[in-house]
Every structure is written in structure tokens, then in C-alpha cells.
Amino acid sequence: MDIRQHPQKYLDELNQVLKTVDQSKLVQLIQKIQSLIGTKKTLFVCGNGGSAATASHMACDLGKTILGKNPRERKTRLRVISLNDCIPMMTAWGNDEGYEHIFSEQLRNLGQEGDMLLIITGSGNSPNILEAIKAAKEMGVETFGLLGFQGGKAKEILDDYLLVESENYGIVEDIHGIVNHLVADWLKKNSARLKKL
């Protein structure tokens, strides 16, 4: 393929997959996250590789960006933690107990019944993601997944999920990033009403 054709081909593929995203699932995700705002419940997010970066980005946007202008004046906030962000904790669990436990054991330390776990994954088959979901279920923590490909094993055990049906990791991760920005955009634009929740 001519290199000059690649940008259009990639963008065409991205647009095609975007058209298949279940918008009702986007609404459900916004509602689930919104219900945590102003409570003592926590949203935990995690993922591997590029999805780890998306999880960290999402924690930033939901913890800060949605507060809008004059964020220090906002008393009603969302408690959100990315389980990817403490490297010493992850390497300690990974080294001593196995990489599959790096998220689940942090969740056991911090999570409580009524919290929510949002996992972000392309394949849906990573052992550490599956262990995190299992731990959440044992603890009474609601689970939601941003998935890719065919959803993998995670699709079968999550409470709910949004599936990006593509075999292209880049496209899957692009759309997961868009989901983050879409959710944050709505919460930010409706921040005046959220102050009253």
C-alpha cells in the first residue's frame, strides 16, 4: 500500500467501528459513574499496556477535568483511583505473589461493597484483569468493562460492558479513549446540576 493511502484507510476503519458502538451502553456507563459522585463510594480503573495509560488518563479526567472551572470550589467530587499508578505496589504484588494479582490485591486493600471497578482491556483475557473482576464480585463491587475484539473471558463474568468490535488494537484503544472523553465531557458540562447531587 502507498503510504499516502494509509491515513485515510485507518480513519475509515476507525469511523466504521465507531458507528457500531452501542450508545445505550455509553449512557449506562455515564449513569453508573454519575451515581458515585458526591458519595463515599470509589471508582477503581485498571488495564494493561495502552489500556493502563487509558486507565490513568480516565482517573485524571474524572478526578479533575469534570470539575470544570474553579475546581477548588467544588465540594461534590468523584472518588476515583487508577490501580495502575502505584508502581512499587504493583511490582511488590507481582514479584511476591504473581503478576495476575497486581490489581485484585490492591482492590482488596482499598475497595468496599458498593464501589465500582471499571476494567479496560483489548482481549479481555489477561489473568490480572480476570482476577480483579473475580475479587470485585466477592467484595460486592460492581463491574463494568471497556472491551475489544470479541470481549474474551471478561465478557462472561462482568456485570456490564461496552464492546468495541475490532481486531485492531489501535482502533480499540482509540475508541476506549473516546469513551473516556465522552463520559468526562458530559459530566463536566452538567457539573452545575451535579453539585446538587
PyMOL commands that set and color helices and strands:
alter all, ss='L'
color gray80, all
select helices_A, chain A and resi 3-18+23-34+50-63+65-67+71-73+87-97+99-101+104-110+127-139+154-157+169-189+191-194
alter helices_A, ss='H'
color red, helices_A
select strands_A, chain A and resi 42-47+79-82+116-120+142-148+160-164
alter strands_A, ss='S'
color yellow, strands_A
deselect
rebuild
show_as cartoon
